[in-house]
Amino acid sequence: MKFIAEINVMPLKVLLDPQGKAVEKVMQNTGFSEISNLRIGKHITLEIEAPTKEDAMKRVNEACSQVLSNPTMEGYEYKLIEK
């Protein structure tokens, strides 16, 4: 079975996000004063082949925790869609 994983990797909320803070400041200086707490992360889409949805989820979790994110600084969430 083939699946598509839509993965979002974000900095942990307890950590400073310097890129997000810089963009937030620019947004506020250009007329978007109502915007706050801006954080920037990564969106990753991948295709995975696995015998079951549970197997695909296990492999996506492994990929996220070992390669696609830094568990010390980032968290991730994903959704898996059967193709």
C-alpha positions as CSV (number, residue, x, y, z in Angstrom):
1,M,0.0,0.0,0.0
2,K,1.2,3.5,-0.7
3,F,0.6,6.4,1.6
4,I,1.4,10.1,1.6
5,A,2.7,11.7,4.8
6,E,2.2,15.4,5.4
7,I,4.7,16.3,8.2
8,N,5.0,19.5,10.1
9,V,8.2,20.1,12.1
10,M,8.2,23.1,14.5
11,P,10.5,24.5,17.2
12,L,9.5,23.4,20.7
13,K,7.4,26.1,22.3
14,V,9.8,26.5,25.2
15,L,12.6,27.5,22.9
16,L,13.2,30.8,21.3
17,D,12.6,30.9,17.5
18,P,14.9,33.6,16.2
19,Q,13.7,33.3,12.6
20,G,10.1,33.5,13.7
21,K,10.9,36.6,15.9
22,A,12.7,38.3,13.0
23,V,9.8,37.7,10.6
24,E,7.3,38.8,13.3
25,K,9.1,42.1,13.8
26,V,9.1,42.8,10.0
27,M,5.4,41.9,9.9
28,Q,4.6,44.3,12.7
29,N,6.8,47.1,11.1
30,T,4.9,46.7,7.8
31,G,1.4,47.2,9.1
32,F,0.5,43.8,10.6
33,S,0.6,44.8,14.2
34,E,-2.2,42.3,15.1
35,I,0.2,39.4,14.4
36,S,2.1,37.9,17.3
37,N,3.8,34.7,18.4
38,L,4.9,33.9,14.9
39,R,6.9,30.6,14.6
40,I,8.6,29.2,11.6
41,G,9.0,25.5,10.9
42,K,9.2,23.0,8.1
43,H,6.5,21.3,6.0
44,I,7.6,18.0,4.5
45,T,5.6,15.7,2.2
46,L,6.7,12.2,1.3
47,E,5.4,9.0,-0.2
48,I,5.9,5.7,1.7
49,E,5.1,2.2,0.7
50,A,4.2,-0.2,3.6
51,P,2.1,-3.3,4.1
52,T,-0.3,-1.6,6.6
53,K,-1.1,1.9,7.8
54,E,0.4,1.0,11.2
55,D,3.7,0.0,9.5
56,A,3.7,3.2,7.5
57,M,3.1,5.2,10.7
58,K,6.0,3.4,12.5
59,R,8.4,4.2,9.7
60,V,7.3,7.8,9.4
61,N,7.8,8.2,13.2
62,E,11.3,6.7,12.8
63,A,12.1,9.1,9.9
64,C,10.9,12.1,11.8
65,S,12.7,11.3,15.0
66,Q,16.0,10.2,13.4
67,V,16.3,12.4,10.3
68,L,13.7,15.0,9.7
69,S,13.6,16.7,13.1
70,N,16.0,17.4,16.0
71,P,14.1,16.0,19.0
72,T,16.1,18.3,21.4
73,M,14.8,21.4,19.7
74,E,11.8,20.4,17.5
75,G,8.5,18.5,17.7
76,Y,6.6,17.1,14.8
77,E,3.1,16.0,13.9
78,Y,1.9,14.3,10.7
79,K,-1.1,12.9,9.0
80,L,-1.0,9.8,6.8
81,I,-3.3,9.5,3.7
82,E,-3.7,6.3,1.7
83,K,-2.9,7.0,-1.9
